Amino acid sequence: MSSLYLHNATLVTGDTERPLIAKGSILVRDGLIAVVASGESDHPQVDRSIDCGGALVVPGWINAHHHLYSTLARGYAVPGPSPKGFMDILERLWWKLDRALTAEDVYVSTIVGLMDAVRAGCTTVIDHHASPGCVDGSLDVMAQAFRDIGLSGCLCYETSDRNREGEGIEENIRFLEACRKSDDDQITGLFGLHASMTLGEKTLARAAEAGQALGAGFHVHIAEGEADGEVTRERYGKELFSRFVEAGIAGPTSLFAHGIHLTARELDQMKETGSMLVTNPESNQNNGLGHTPLLEALERGILCGLGTDGMCCAMPAQARAAYLIQRAARRDSSVAFMEAATLLTRNNPAIARRWFKTPRGKLAPGYQADLAIHTYRPITPLTGDTLAGHLLFGLPYAPVKMTIARGRVVMEDGMISHVDEEQLLAKSRECAGALWKRVDAMS
Ligand SMILES: [Zn+2]
């Protein structure tokens, strides 16, 4: 389908000048937004006309840090006592589960994870992948799932020395070269690094050199737990962020996830290098790890975004979690509300813009036609001034009735009709059961 006309919609534009258009309409042509207007106009040549019935149309949500490989962990319980602390969670759950993944698991976990994303109105996912048992080609397997669903993805493999030295370097290089060759703006890549604590000097230097030669940004975890900084100091005699600065990893196209234990000096360095920081509030709470110094980072002018770290793709709910965790941590009911809304609506699109050529995250001509239509009937006046309140208190609970990605309807009334959902879900349950047995056998 090359053209769509949406009308009778309440448009949340993402534009600061005109954030809201009541009874608005959008013309979509060839994957891009062609016209955004107040009221209706006549488009007799359009392939499909959609009456939104007053529903809220927002730019498709963007998840700035995800791990689709973790999808099949839902419901899995680690044998023995619950993991306690950052290293225990990694060693007893994630570093076993990722080692047990097969190529089939990678495809299935990606596609069913993206089915969840589509239902949540999320149309762009920035992912950080690990599957040590099937490294080579794993990013192609994921890319195929993105294409099968129709979403945009920015992919990378998390290089580390934890299984074998330099694992993931070749896969990142291969994938980035393929992305460059295809020049395909649906799938793009970053050079993935796990975290300083699992990267020896040789591997970090090799990865930095390779990433720089390809002109790639880096996607890396930082200071999620105290161990990351402690190991870096003990083993390499360096502060965490300084190590990445010295290696040439920091910079305007590099994204750092978490940053919970970054110091004031390190936040200054992050600003000086133009690097990005992504907070993952639900994941940090789930793991009992603390919170990102988000307000301190924003005060410095660091571009901060919002991710889920494998939890889900429900982005308005993440924004809500982001301000709640900041308030709880600071015991201050006056902070972080507008900042959380800004992360969701403006910063995540700005982050995506650093790697994707086609702009997204705004209802404006020339932007990618990524749209989420939420069934939402406001119970209080909805205006530009009250919008943030509706985004954080209303949207997390408002179902998405239609998702449009790259100009194509990919979900309608709960159905993703271009894939066999039942068959894929049956397969994911089967793969998950077998995967859990293999993980249990490692204990
Ligand atoms: Zn992560």
Residues whose N, C-alpha, C, O or C-beta is under 5 A from the ligand:
A	BS01	ZN	A257 D309
